[in-house]
Amino acid sequence: MFRIILPGSFYTDHHGHLCKIISTKSDTVHYQRNGHNCIASMMRFNADFEYVDGAELKQIWDDIETTAHIKQLRAMRVA
């Protein structure tokens, strides 16, 4: 399926990490993953990345927030 890659949209890479699109050119995609700016060729991007819609994005953000909260609670218990 053909999809236009727009800046500000979210995709997941083949490792399952959330990536935010910064910009695109005719042959490259610039994206941010784990706070780092990365570049992928358009061919690699189309093969390795999957679009994330609004509902999936909300679920991913909720999971990240829950994980951070659990990590904080465990640190408080240890201290």
PDB file with one MODEL, atoms N, CA, C and O in Angstrom:
MODEL        1
ATOM      1  N   MET A   1       0.829  -1.176   0.000  1.00  0.00           N
ATOM      2  CA  MET A   1       0.000   0.000   0.000  1.00  0.00           C
ATOM      3  C   MET A   1       0.878   1.245   0.000  1.00  0.00           C
ATOM      4  O   MET A   1       1.906   1.284   0.676  1.00  0.00           O
ATOM      5  N   PHE A   2       0.487   2.233  -0.735  1.00  0.00           N
ATOM      6  CA  PHE A   2       1.240   3.471  -0.838  1.00  0.00           C
ATOM      7  C   PHE A   2       0.777   4.447   0.238  1.00  0.00           C
ATOM      8  O   PHE A   2      -0.424   4.647   0.419  1.00  0.00           O
ATOM      9  N   ARG A   3       1.720   5.053   0.951  1.00  0.00           N
ATOM     10  CA  ARG A   3       1.406   6.027   1.984  1.00  0.00           C
ATOM     11  C   ARG A   3       2.411   7.171   1.873  1.00  0.00           C
ATOM     12  O   ARG A   3       3.613   6.937   1.755  1.00  0.00           O
ATOM     13  N   ILE A   4       1.921   8.391   1.912  1.00  0.00           N
ATOM     14  CA  ILE A   4       2.795   9.560   1.911  1.00  0.00           C
ATOM     15  C   ILE A   4       3.388   9.699   3.306  1.00  0.00           C
ATOM     16  O   ILE A   4       2.658   9.669   4.298  1.00  0.00           O
ATOM     17  N   ILE A   5       4.695   9.850   3.388  1.00  0.00           N
ATOM     18  CA  ILE A   5       5.396   9.965   4.664  1.00  0.00           C
ATOM     19  C   ILE A   5       5.460  11.448   5.024  1.00  0.00           C
ATOM     20  O   ILE A   5       6.192  12.223   4.407  1.00  0.00           O
ATOM     21  N   LEU A   6       4.682  11.822   6.028  1.00  0.00           N
ATOM     22  CA  LEU A   6       4.580  13.223   6.420  1.00  0.00           C
ATOM     23  C   LEU A   6       5.387  13.510   7.683  1.00  0.00           C
ATOM     24  O   LEU A   6       5.418  12.685   8.596  1.00  0.00           O
ATOM     25  N   PRO A   7       6.046  14.682   7.745  1.00  0.00           N
ATOM     26  CA  PRO A   7       6.727  15.079   8.983  1.00  0.00           C
ATOM     27  C   PRO A   7       5.725  15.150  10.140  1.00  0.00           C
ATOM     28  O   PRO A   7       4.594  15.605   9.975  1.00  0.00           O
ATOM     29  N   GLY A   8       6.162  14.697  11.295  1.00  0.00           N
ATOM     30  CA  GLY A   8       5.305  14.689  12.469  1.00  0.00           C
ATOM     31  C   GLY A   8       4.537  13.397  12.662  1.00  0.00           C
ATOM     32  O   GLY A   8       3.927  13.201  13.714  1.00  0.00           O
ATOM     33  N   SER A   9       4.548  12.505  11.673  1.00  0.00           N
ATOM     34  CA  SER A   9       3.859  11.223  11.822  1.00  0.00           C
ATOM     35  C   SER A   9       4.784  10.232  12.524  1.00  0.00           C
ATOM     36  O   SER A   9       5.994  10.444  12.598  1.00  0.00           O
ATOM     37  N   PHE A  10       4.208   9.162  13.030  1.00  0.00           N
ATOM     38  CA  PHE A  10       4.960   8.177  13.795  1.00  0.00           C
ATOM     39  C   PHE A  10       4.957   6.830  13.090  1.00  0.00           C
ATOM     40  O   PHE A  10       3.966   6.426  12.482  1.00  0.00           O
ATOM     41  N   TYR A  11       6.089   6.147  13.187  1.00  0.00           N
ATOM     42  CA  TYR A  11       6.267   4.808  12.642  1.00  0.00           C
ATOM     43  C   TYR A  11       7.008   3.979  13.683  1.00  0.00           C
ATOM     44  O   TYR A  11       7.629   4.529  14.592  1.00  0.00           O
ATOM     45  N   THR A  12       6.944   2.669  13.553  1.00  0.00           N
ATOM     46  CA  THR A  12       7.782   1.802  14.372  1.00  0.00           C
ATOM     47  C   THR A  12       8.793   1.137  13.461  1.00  0.00           C
ATOM     48  O   THR A  12       8.484   0.796  12.320  1.00  0.00           O
ATOM     49  N   ASP A  13      10.007   0.954  13.972  1.00  0.00           N
ATOM     50  CA  ASP A  13      11.033   0.293  13.172  1.00  0.00           C
ATOM     51  C   ASP A  13      10.966  -1.210  13.399  1.00  0.00           C
ATOM     52  O   ASP A  13      10.097  -1.689  14.128  1.00  0.00           O
ATOM     53  N   HIS A  14      11.876  -1.960  12.779  1.00  0.00           N
ATOM     54  CA  HIS A  14      11.827  -3.423  12.871  1.00  0.00           C
ATOM     55  C   HIS A  14      12.157  -3.949  14.264  1.00  0.00           C
ATOM     56  O   HIS A  14      11.955  -5.132  14.537  1.00  0.00           O
ATOM     57  N   HIS A  15      12.667  -3.078  15.162  1.00  0.00           N
ATOM     58  CA  HIS A  15      12.916  -3.460  16.552  1.00  0.00           C
ATOM     59  C   HIS A  15      11.718  -3.131  17.443  1.00  0.00           C
ATOM     60  O   HIS A  15      11.698  -3.496  18.618  1.00  0.00           O
ATOM     61  N   GLY A  16      10.719  -2.441  16.882  1.00  0.00           N
ATOM     62  CA  GLY A  16       9.543  -2.070  17.648  1.00  0.00           C
ATOM     63  C   GLY A  16       9.649  -0.723  18.339  1.00  0.00           C
ATOM     64  O   GLY A  16       8.766  -0.361  19.116  1.00  0.00           O
ATOM     65  N   HIS A  17      10.720   0.033  18.073  1.00  0.00           N
ATOM     66  CA  HIS A  17      10.884   1.350  18.674  1.00  0.00           C
ATOM     67  C   HIS A  17      10.055   2.388  17.928  1.00  0.00           C
ATOM     68  O   HIS A  17       9.909   2.332  16.707  1.00  0.00           O
ATOM     69  N   LEU A  18       9.523   3.326  18.680  1.00  0.00           N
ATOM     70  CA  LEU A  18       8.717   4.394  18.102  1.00  0.00           C
ATOM     71  C   LEU A  18       9.629   5.439  17.469  1.00  0.00           C
ATOM     72  O   LEU A  18      10.605   5.865  18.086  1.00  0.00           O
ATOM     73  N   CYS A  19       9.320   5.853  16.250  1.00  0.00           N
ATOM     74  CA  CYS A  19      10.119   6.830  15.512  1.00  0.00           C
ATOM     75  C   CYS A  19       9.215   7.953  15.021  1.00  0.00           C
ATOM     76  O   CYS A  19       8.128   7.704  14.499  1.00  0.00           O
ATOM     77  N   LYS A  20       9.674   9.195  15.192  1.00  0.00           N
ATOM     78  CA  LYS A  20       8.928  10.354  14.708  1.00  0.00           C
ATOM     79  C   LYS A  20       9.614  10.883  13.460  1.00  0.00           C
ATOM     80  O   LYS A  20      10.829  11.084  13.460  1.00  0.00           O
ATOM     81  N   ILE A  21       8.856  11.110  12.399  1.00  0.00           N
ATOM     82  CA  ILE A  21       9.411  11.606  11.143  1.00  0.00           C
ATOM     83  C   ILE A  21       9.694  13.096  11.279  1.00  0.00           C
ATOM     84  O   ILE A  21       8.821  13.873  11.665  1.00  0.00           O
ATOM     85  N   ILE A  22      10.923  13.483  10.959  1.00  0.00           N
ATOM     86  CA  ILE A  22      11.322  14.890  11.010  1.00  0.00           C
ATOM     87  C   ILE A  22      11.150  15.524   9.640  1.00  0.00           C
ATOM     88  O   ILE A  22      10.518  16.572   9.509  1.00  0.00           O
ATOM     89  N   SER A  23      11.718  14.882   8.611  1.00  0.00           N
ATOM     90  CA  SER A  23      11.584  15.394   7.248  1.00  0.00           C
ATOM     91  C   SER A  23      11.846  14.270   6.262  1.00  0.00           C
ATOM     92  O   SER A  23      12.398  13.226   6.607  1.00  0.00           O
ATOM     93  N   THR A  24      11.438  14.512   5.032  1.00  0.00           N
ATOM     94  CA  THR A  24      11.684  13.542   3.968  1.00  0.00           C
ATOM     95  C   THR A  24      12.216  14.263   2.737  1.00  0.00           C
ATOM     96  O   THR A  24      11.908  15.430   2.494  1.00  0.00           O
ATOM     97  N   LYS A  25      13.007  13.552   1.982  1.00  0.00           N
ATOM     98  CA  LYS A  25      13.489  14.014   0.682  1.00  0.00           C
ATOM     99  C   LYS A  25      13.152  12.919  -0.313  1.00  0.00           C
ATOM    100  O   LYS A  25      12.563  11.906   0.063  1.00  0.00           O
ATOM    101  N   SER A  26      13.503  13.096  -1.535  1.00  0.00           N
ATOM    102  CA  SER A  26      13.139  12.110  -2.547  1.00  0.00           C
ATOM    103  C   SER A  26      13.813  10.758  -2.322  1.00  0.00           C
ATOM    104  O   SER A  26      13.286   9.734  -2.757  1.00  0.00           O
ATOM    105  N   ASP A  27      14.964  10.735  -1.653  1.00  0.00           N
ATOM    106  CA  ASP A  27      15.668   9.471  -1.468  1.00  0.00           C
ATOM    107  C   ASP A  27      15.980   9.130  -0.011  1.00  0.00           C
ATOM    108  O   ASP A  27      16.504   8.048   0.256  1.00  0.00           O
ATOM    109  N   THR A  28      15.675  10.022   0.942  1.00  0.00           N
ATOM    110  CA  THR A  28      15.975   9.751   2.351  1.00  0.00           C
ATOM    111  C   THR A  28      14.826  10.190   3.258  1.00  0.00           C
ATOM    112  O   THR A  28      14.010  11.041   2.906  1.00  0.00           O
ATOM    113  N   VAL A  29      14.798   9.572   4.441  1.00  0.00           N
ATOM    114  CA  VAL A  29      13.843   9.932   5.489  1.00  0.00           C
ATOM    115  C   VAL A  29      14.654  10.252   6.734  1.00  0.00           C
ATOM    116  O   VAL A  29      15.482   9.447   7.160  1.00  0.00           O
ATOM    117  N   HIS A  30      14.423  11.420   7.318  1.00  0.00           N
ATOM    118  CA  HIS A  30      15.070  11.817   8.566  1.00  0.00           C
ATOM    119  C   HIS A  30      14.052  11.599   9.684  1.00  0.00           C
ATOM    120  O   HIS A  30      12.930  12.101   9.620  1.00  0.00           O
ATOM    121  N   TYR A  31      14.454  10.849  10.703  1.00  0.00           N
ATOM    122  CA  TYR A  31      13.535  10.533  11.790  1.00  0.00           C
ATOM    123  C   TYR A  31      14.266  10.591  13.123  1.00  0.00           C
ATOM    124  O   TYR A  31      15.495  10.579  13.180  1.00  0.00           O
ATOM    125  N   GLN A  32      13.478  10.656  14.196  1.00  0.00           N
ATOM    126  CA  GLN A  32      14.034  10.701  15.545  1.00  0.00           C
ATOM    127  C   GLN A  32      13.617   9.438  16.272  1.00  0.00           C
ATOM    128  O   GLN A  32      12.436   9.093  16.305  1.00  0.00           O
ATOM    129  N   ARG A  33      14.592   8.746  16.859  1.00  0.00           N
ATOM    130  CA  ARG A  33      14.337   7.503  17.590  1.00  0.00           C
ATOM    131  C   ARG A  33      15.127   7.538  18.880  1.00  0.00           C
ATOM    132  O   ARG A  33      16.347   7.700  18.858  1.00  0.00           O
ATOM    133  N   ASN A  34      14.451   7.389  19.996  1.00  0.00           N
ATOM    134  CA  ASN A  34      15.085   7.417  21.319  1.00  0.00           C
ATOM    135  C   ASN A  34      15.908   8.682  21.529  1.00  0.00           C
ATOM    136  O   ASN A  34      16.972   8.631  22.147  1.00  0.00           O
ATOM    137  N   GLY A  35      15.434   9.808  21.027  1.00  0.00           N
ATOM    138  CA  GLY A  35      16.121  11.079  21.203  1.00  0.00           C
ATOM    139  C   GLY A  35      17.274  11.318  20.243  1.00  0.00           C
ATOM    140  O   GLY A  35      17.938  12.352  20.332  1.00  0.00           O
ATOM    141  N   HIS A  36      17.529  10.398  19.335  1.00  0.00           N
ATOM    142  CA  HIS A  36      18.622  10.538  18.371  1.00  0.00           C
ATOM    143  C   HIS A  36      18.055  10.756  16.975  1.00  0.00           C
ATOM    144  O   HIS A  36      17.074  10.123  16.585  1.00  0.00           O
ATOM    145  N   ASN A  37      18.680  11.653  16.232  1.00  0.00           N
ATOM    146  CA  ASN A  37      18.285  11.885  14.845  1.00  0.00           C
ATOM    147  C   ASN A  37      18.956  10.850  13.963  1.00  0.00           C
ATOM    148  O   ASN A  37      20.162  10.625  14.064  1.00  0.00           O
ATOM    149  N   CYS A  38      18.174  10.222  13.097  1.00  0.00           N
ATOM    150  CA  CYS A  38      18.664   9.157  12.227  1.00  0.00           C
ATOM    151  C   CYS A  38      18.207   9.420  10.794  1.00  0.00           C
ATOM    152  O   CYS A  38      17.283  10.194  10.544  1.00  0.00           O
ATOM    153  N   ILE A  39      18.881   8.753   9.869  1.00  0.00           N
ATOM    154  CA  ILE A  39      18.557   8.869   8.452  1.00  0.00           C
ATOM    155  C   ILE A  39      18.448   7.462   7.869  1.00  0.00           C
ATOM    156  O   ILE A  39      19.266   6.592   8.170  1.00  0.00           O
ATOM    157  N   ALA A  40      17.441   7.248   7.041  1.00  0.00           N
ATOM    158  CA  ALA A  40      17.286   5.975   6.343  1.00  0.00           C
ATOM    159  C   ALA A  40      16.992   6.258   4.880  1.00  0.00           C
ATOM    160  O   ALA A  40      16.359   7.258   4.542  1.00  0.00           O
ATOM    161  N   SER A  41      17.456   5.373   4.025  1.00  0.00           N
ATOM    162  CA  SER A  41      17.101   5.512   2.610  1.00  0.00           C
ATOM    163  C   SER A  41      15.609   5.215   2.466  1.00  0.00           C
ATOM    164  O   SER A  41      15.028   4.505   3.286  1.00  0.00           O
ATOM    165  N   MET A  42      15.016   5.747   1.451  1.00  0.00           N
ATOM    166  CA  MET A  42      13.584   5.547   1.228  1.00  0.00           C
ATOM    167  C   MET A  42      13.270   4.059   1.051  1.00  0.00           C
ATOM    168  O   MET A  42      12.237   3.585   1.522  1.00  0.00           O
ATOM    169  N   MET A  43      14.149   3.328   0.379  1.00  0.00           N
ATOM    170  CA  MET A  43      13.946   1.900   0.159  1.00  0.00           C
ATOM    171  C   MET A  43      13.967   1.139   1.496  1.00  0.00           C
ATOM    172  O   MET A  43      13.098   0.306   1.756  1.00  0.00           O
ATOM    173  N   ARG A  44      14.968   1.435   2.340  1.00  0.00           N
ATOM    174  CA  ARG A  44      15.067   0.775   3.639  1.00  0.00           C
ATOM    175  C   ARG A  44      13.889   1.162   4.527  1.00  0.00           C
ATOM    176  O   ARG A  44      13.334   0.318   5.232  1.00  0.00           O
ATOM    177  N   PHE A  45      13.509   2.431   4.493  1.00  0.00           N
ATOM    178  CA  PHE A  45      12.398   2.890   5.312  1.00  0.00           C
ATOM    179  C   PHE A  45      11.119   2.143   4.957  1.00  0.00           C
ATOM    180  O   PHE A  45      10.394   1.694   5.845  1.00  0.00           O
ATOM    181  N   ASN A  46      10.841   2.011   3.683  1.00  0.00           N
ATOM    182  CA  ASN A  46       9.623   1.315   3.253  1.00  0.00           C
ATOM    183  C   ASN A  46       9.646  -0.161   3.633  1.00  0.00           C
ATOM    184  O   ASN A  46       8.590  -0.753   3.856  1.00  0.00           O
ATOM    185  N   ALA A  47      10.817  -0.757   3.710  1.00  0.00           N
ATOM    186  CA  ALA A  47      10.919  -2.178   4.050  1.00  0.00           C
ATOM    187  C   ALA A  47      10.869  -2.422   5.559  1.00  0.00           C
ATOM    188  O   ALA A  47      10.284  -3.411   6.000  1.00  0.00           O
ATOM    189  N   ASP A  48      11.473  -1.534   6.359  1.00  0.00           N
ATOM    190  CA  ASP A  48      11.673  -1.796   7.776  1.00  0.00           C
ATOM    191  C   ASP A  48      10.726  -1.064   8.726  1.00  0.00           C
ATOM    192  O   ASP A  48      10.698  -1.387   9.914  1.00  0.00           O
ATOM    193  N   PHE A  49       9.963  -0.106   8.253  1.00  0.00           N
ATOM    194  CA  PHE A  49       9.139   0.701   9.141  1.00  0.00           C
ATOM    195  C   PHE A  49       7.660   0.475   8.869  1.00  0.00           C
ATOM    196  O   PHE A  49       7.251   0.203   7.741  1.00  0.00           O
ATOM    197  N   GLU A  50       6.862   0.595   9.936  1.00  0.00           N
ATOM    198  CA  GLU A  50       5.423   0.394   9.829  1.00  0.00           C
ATOM    199  C   GLU A  50       4.701   1.594  10.425  1.00  0.00           C
ATOM    200  O   GLU A  50       5.059   2.066  11.505  1.00  0.00           O
ATOM    201  N   TYR A  51       3.690   2.086   9.727  1.00  0.00           N
ATOM    202  CA  TYR A  51       2.925   3.249  10.175  1.00  0.00           C
ATOM    203  C   TYR A  51       2.156   2.928  11.457  1.00  0.00           C
ATOM    204  O   TYR A  51       1.646   1.821  11.633  1.00  0.00           O
ATOM    205  N   VAL A  52       2.082   3.926  12.353  1.00  0.00           N
ATOM    206  CA  VAL A  52       1.335   3.790  13.598  1.00  0.00           C
ATOM    207  C   VAL A  52       0.184   4.792  13.560  1.00  0.00           C
ATOM    208  O   VAL A  52       0.413   5.994  13.426  1.00  0.00           O
ATOM    209  N   ASP A  53      -1.055   4.303  13.677  1.00  0.00           N
ATOM    210  CA  ASP A  53      -2.197   5.219  13.673  1.00  0.00           C
ATOM    211  C   ASP A  53      -2.438   5.777  15.079  1.00  0.00           C
ATOM    212  O   ASP A  53      -1.725   5.428  16.020  1.00  0.00           O
ATOM    213  N   GLY A  54      -3.422   6.625  15.213  1.00  0.00           N
ATOM    214  CA  GLY A  54      -3.676   7.339  16.463  1.00  0.00           C
ATOM    215  C   GLY A  54      -3.936   6.447  17.662  1.00  0.00           C
ATOM    216  O   GLY A  54      -3.381   6.682  18.736  1.00  0.00           O
ATOM    217  N   ALA A  55      -4.774   5.421  17.502  1.00  0.00           N
ATOM    218  CA  ALA A  55      -5.099   4.529  18.613  1.00  0.00           C
ATOM    219  C   ALA A  55      -3.876   3.735  19.064  1.00  0.00           C
ATOM    220  O   ALA A  55      -3.634   3.586  20.261  1.00  0.00           O
ATOM    221  N   GLU A  56      -3.109   3.229  18.105  1.00  0.00           N
ATOM    222  CA  GLU A  56      -1.881   2.493  18.451  1.00  0.00           C
ATOM    223  C   GLU A  56      -0.872   3.408  19.133  1.00  0.00           C
ATOM    224  O   GLU A  56      -0.199   3.003  20.081  1.00  0.00           O
ATOM    225  N   LEU A  57      -0.771   4.641  18.649  1.00  0.00           N
ATOM    226  CA  LEU A  57       0.164   5.603  19.238  1.00  0.00           C
ATOM    227  C   LEU A  57      -0.198   5.894  20.689  1.00  0.00           C
ATOM    228  O   LEU A  57       0.686   5.954  21.543  1.00  0.00           O
ATOM    229  N   LYS A  58      -1.479   6.075  20.978  1.00  0.00           N
ATOM    230  CA  LYS A  58      -1.915   6.323  22.354  1.00  0.00           C
ATOM    231  C   LYS A  58      -1.573   5.137  23.235  1.00  0.00           C
ATOM    232  O   LYS A  58      -1.118   5.322  24.364  1.00  0.00           O
ATOM    233  N   GLN A  59      -1.780   3.923  22.747  1.00  0.00           N
ATOM    234  CA  GLN A  59      -1.462   2.724  23.524  1.00  0.00           C
ATOM    235  C   GLN A  59       0.031   2.628  23.797  1.00  0.00           C
ATOM    236  O   GLN A  59       0.437   2.267  24.901  1.00  0.00           O
ATOM    237  N   ILE A  60       0.849   2.945  22.805  1.00  0.00           N
ATOM    238  CA  ILE A  60       2.306   2.910  22.988  1.00  0.00           C
ATOM    239  C   ILE A  60       2.730   3.923  24.033  1.00  0.00           C
ATOM    240  O   ILE A  60       3.531   3.603  24.912  1.00  0.00           O
ATOM    241  N   TRP A  61       2.198   5.163  23.952  1.00  0.00           N
ATOM    242  CA  TRP A  61       2.548   6.196  24.944  1.00  0.00           C
ATOM    243  C   TRP A  61       2.112   5.779  26.340  1.00  0.00           C
ATOM    244  O   TRP A  61       2.839   6.009  27.306  1.00  0.00           O
ATOM    245  N   ASP A  62       0.928   5.167  26.465  1.00  0.00           N
ATOM    246  CA  ASP A  62       0.465   4.691  27.770  1.00  0.00           C
ATOM    247  C   ASP A  62       1.381   3.606  28.313  1.00  0.00           C
ATOM    248  O   ASP A  62       1.682   3.594  29.506  1.00  0.00           O
ATOM    249  N   ASP A  63       1.827   2.700  27.460  1.00  0.00           N
ATOM    250  CA  ASP A  63       2.746   1.640  27.888  1.00  0.00           C
ATOM    251  C   ASP A  63       4.084   2.222  28.348  1.00  0.00           C
ATOM    252  O   ASP A  63       4.651   1.769  29.343  1.00  0.00           O
ATOM    253  N   ILE A  64       4.582   3.215  27.632  1.00  0.00           N
ATOM    254  CA  ILE A  64       5.842   3.856  28.016  1.00  0.00           C
ATOM    255  C   ILE A  64       5.694   4.546  29.363  1.00  0.00           C
ATOM    256  O   ILE A  64       6.582   4.457  30.210  1.00  0.00           O
ATOM    257  N   GLU A  65       4.570   5.236  29.564  1.00  0.00           N
ATOM    258  CA  GLU A  65       4.317   5.928  30.827  1.00  0.00           C
ATOM    259  C   GLU A  65       4.207   4.935  31.980  1.00  0.00           C
ATOM    260  O   GLU A  65       4.752   5.176  33.057  1.00  0.00           O
ATOM    261  N   THR A  66       3.512   3.832  31.767  1.00  0.00           N
ATOM    262  CA  THR A  66       3.367   2.806  32.795  1.00  0.00           C
ATOM    263  C   THR A  66       4.717   2.201  33.161  1.00  0.00           C
ATOM    264  O   THR A  66       5.013   1.996  34.338  1.00  0.00           O
ATOM    265  N   THR A  67       5.526   1.921  32.158  1.00  0.00           N
ATOM    266  CA  THR A  67       6.851   1.356  32.394  1.00  0.00           C
ATOM    267  C   THR A  67       7.717   2.318  33.210  1.00  0.00           C
ATOM    268  O   THR A  67       8.414   1.895  34.133  1.00  0.00           O
ATOM    269  N   ALA A  68       7.675   3.591  32.875  1.00  0.00           N
ATOM    270  CA  ALA A  68       8.457   4.585  33.616  1.00  0.00           C
ATOM    271  C   ALA A  68       7.969   4.675  35.058  1.00  0.00           C
ATOM    272  O   ALA A  68       8.781   4.803  35.974  1.00  0.00           O
ATOM    273  N   HIS A  69       6.662   4.609  35.274  1.00  0.00           N
ATOM    274  CA  HIS A  69       6.111   4.684  36.623  1.00  0.00           C
ATOM    275  C   HIS A  69       6.523   3.471  37.448  1.00  0.00           C
ATOM    276  O   HIS A  69       6.901   3.613  38.611  1.00  0.00           O
ATOM    277  N   ILE A  70       6.453   2.290  36.862  1.00  0.00           N
ATOM    278  CA  ILE A  70       6.871   1.072  37.571  1.00  0.00           C
ATOM    279  C   ILE A  70       8.354   1.138  37.919  1.00  0.00           C
ATOM    280  O   ILE A  70       8.753   0.736  39.012  1.00  0.00           O
ATOM    281  N   LYS A  71       9.167   1.640  37.000  1.00  0.00           N
ATOM    282  CA  LYS A  71      10.596   1.783  37.255  1.00  0.00           C
ATOM    283  C   LYS A  71      10.839   2.731  38.431  1.00  0.00           C
ATOM    284  O   LYS A  71      11.692   2.469  39.280  1.00  0.00           O
ATOM    285  N   GLN A  72      10.090   3.825  38.476  1.00  0.00           N
ATOM    286  CA  GLN A  72      10.217   4.788  39.567  1.00  0.00           C
ATOM    287  C   GLN A  72       9.800   4.165  40.891  1.00  0.00           C
ATOM    288  O   GLN A  72      10.468   4.377  41.903  1.00  0.00           O
ATOM    289  N   LEU A  73       8.715   3.404  40.908  1.00  0.00           N
ATOM    290  CA  LEU A  73       8.266   2.746  42.144  1.00  0.00           C
ATOM    291  C   LEU A  73       9.278   1.730  42.652  1.00  0.00           C
ATOM    292  O   LEU A  73       9.507   1.619  43.857  1.00  0.00           O
ATOM    293  N   ARG A  74       9.882   0.989  41.732  1.00  0.00           N
ATOM    294  CA  ARG A  74      10.907   0.013  42.145  1.00  0.00           C
ATOM    295  C   ARG A  74      12.128   0.712  42.714  1.00  0.00           C
ATOM    296  O   ARG A  74      12.727   0.227  43.674  1.00  0.00           O
ATOM    297  N   ALA A  75      12.507   1.853  42.133  1.00  0.00           N
ATOM    298  CA  ALA A  75      13.637   2.606  42.668  1.00  0.00           C
ATOM    299  C   ALA A  75      13.332   3.146  44.061  1.00  0.00           C
ATOM    300  O   ALA A  75      14.211   3.170  44.922  1.00  0.00           O
ATOM    301  N   MET A  76      12.092   3.580  44.288  1.00  0.00           N
ATOM    302  CA  MET A  76      11.711   4.077  45.605  1.00  0.00           C
ATOM    303  C   MET A  76      11.729   2.950  46.631  1.00  0.00           C
ATOM    304  O   MET A  76      12.107   3.168  47.782  1.00  0.00           O
ATOM    305  N   ARG A  77      11.323   1.745  46.224  1.00  0.00           N
ATOM    306  CA  ARG A  77      11.304   0.612  47.127  1.00  0.00           C
ATOM    307  C   ARG A  77      12.726   0.206  47.527  1.00  0.00           C
ATOM    308  O   ARG A  77      12.962  -0.175  48.674  1.00  0.00           O
ATOM    309  N   VAL A  78      13.656   0.284  46.603  1.00  0.00           N
ATOM    310  CA  VAL A  78      15.045  -0.083  46.874  1.00  0.00           C
ATOM    311  C   VAL A  78      15.694   0.933  47.820  1.00  0.00           C
ATOM    312  O   VAL A  78      16.487   0.561  48.684  1.00  0.00           O
ATOM    313  N   ALA A  79      15.360   2.196  47.656  1.00  0.00           N
ATOM    314  CA  ALA A  79      15.997   3.257  48.459  1.00  0.00           C
ATOM    315  C   ALA A  79      15.539   3.307  49.862  1.00  0.00           C
ATOM    316  O   ALA A  79      15.999   4.150  50.631  1.00  0.00           O
TER     317      ALA A  79
ENDMDL
END
